């Protein structure tokens, strides 16, 4: 009888260990997103651009699908190819990769700003993704010509 109790305890311990492994493996199959280097050059009209990097350390890809902000009711995502800007529905964020929105390339576009923005202010935005919960980010307003080498 003591032997069967020991076998049962070992079986339960093995199942618990396997369950722990499978939950760890499951988290690797999800996007793990982090935002860095966010900024907005000071706008000179009622339009503005926003830039940032989304890093995905997870084992699954995701997509940036939209952006919302109380500073504008019309925030879109744009890519620039062959020196032409066009609105897109989403940006891919590869597994173990990143989405980089940089000056001269892909970016956030804010149309019809509700107020004049000054250098030093912070603009709150919410990034929406296909798989991951929304992420709130503050974009500091920088000088109009601000262009970091890497964010």
N, C-alpha and C positions, 0 to 999 in steps of 0.2 A: 504494500500500500504506500509506503514512504517513497518507493521508486516512482510510482505513478504520479504522486503529488509533485515530486521533483521534475518529472518530465513535463507536467502541466505548467509549472512555474517557468521552466526554460522556454516552453512554447509561447507563453504570454509575454515573456521578456523579449523573445525574438520578434513577435508581432509588433510590439511597441517600438523596437529599434527600426523595423522596416517602415512603420508608419512615420517615424521621424525622418527617415531618409526620403520617403516619397513626398513629404510636405516641403522639404528643402529643395528637392528636385523641381517641384511644382513652382516654387518662387523663381527659379532660374528660367522658367518658360514664360515669364511675364515681363513686360517692359518695366524698367526701373529708371524713371526720368528725373533729371536734375537740370535746372536752368541756371545759366551763368552769363556774365558779361552784358546784361541788358542795358540799353540806353536809347535815347531819342535825341537827335540833334535838334537844337532850338528851331522851331518852324519860322518861316518868313511869310507864310500865308495861312489860310485856313486848312492846309493839308500838312501832314507830318509823316515821317517814316520811323519805324522802330526796328531795332536790331538786337539779336541775342543768340545764344547757343543752347540747344537742348541736347544733353548727353544721355544716352541710353546704355546703362551698364547691365541691363537684363538680357535674357536669352531669346526674347521675342521682339519683333519689330512693332512699331506703332505709327500713327499718323497724326500730325497737327491738322485739325479739321476747321477750326475757327478761333477767332479772338474777339473778346468783348471788352469794352471799357466805358466808363461813364463820361469820358472826355469827348466821345464821338459815337454816334449811332451807326456809323458806317465804317467798320474796321474790316479790312480784307487782307488776304495774303497774296503776295505777288512774287513771281520769279522774273528774272531778267536773263534772256538768252539772245545772243547776237545783237546786243545793245537795244533790245526791245523788251519792254515791261508788259507782262500780262497777268491778269488775275487767274489764280488756280484754286481748285476745290480743296486741296490738301497738300501737305509735304510729308514725304516718307522720313521716318526716323528708324534707321536700321538697328537690328539687334547688335549690341556691343559696338555701337557707332554713334554718330551725332548728326544733327541738323544745324547748320551754321547759317544764320541770316546776317549777311555782311553788306556794307556799303558797296554799291555797284553790282550787287547780286540780288538774291532773294531777300524779301523784307516784309514787314508789316506795313500796311498803308492805312492811315487815319484820314478820313475825308470829313469836311464840315466840322472842324473843331468847335466846341461850344464856348471856349474862352481862349484868350491869348496866353501862350505858355512862355515862361521865362526860364533862363538858365538857373539851375539849382532846385527847381521844383521836381517832384516825383509824380509820375503818372502811373496809376494802378491799372493793370490789365489782367484778364483771366484767359489763360490758354486752354483750349478744349481739344481733347484727343479722342481717337477712335476707341481705344481700349482703357486708357488710364484716366483716373479722376482729374478734373480740372486743376490747374496750378495757377495760383495768384502770384503775380510778379510786379515789382515796382520798377519802372523805367526812369532813371534820373535824366532830366533834361540837361544836355551838355551844350557847349558852344556849337554854333551852326556848322563849323568845319571839322568838328571832332571825328576822328577816324583812327581807332586803336589798331595796332598791328594784328592783334589777336585777342579775342574775348572769350 
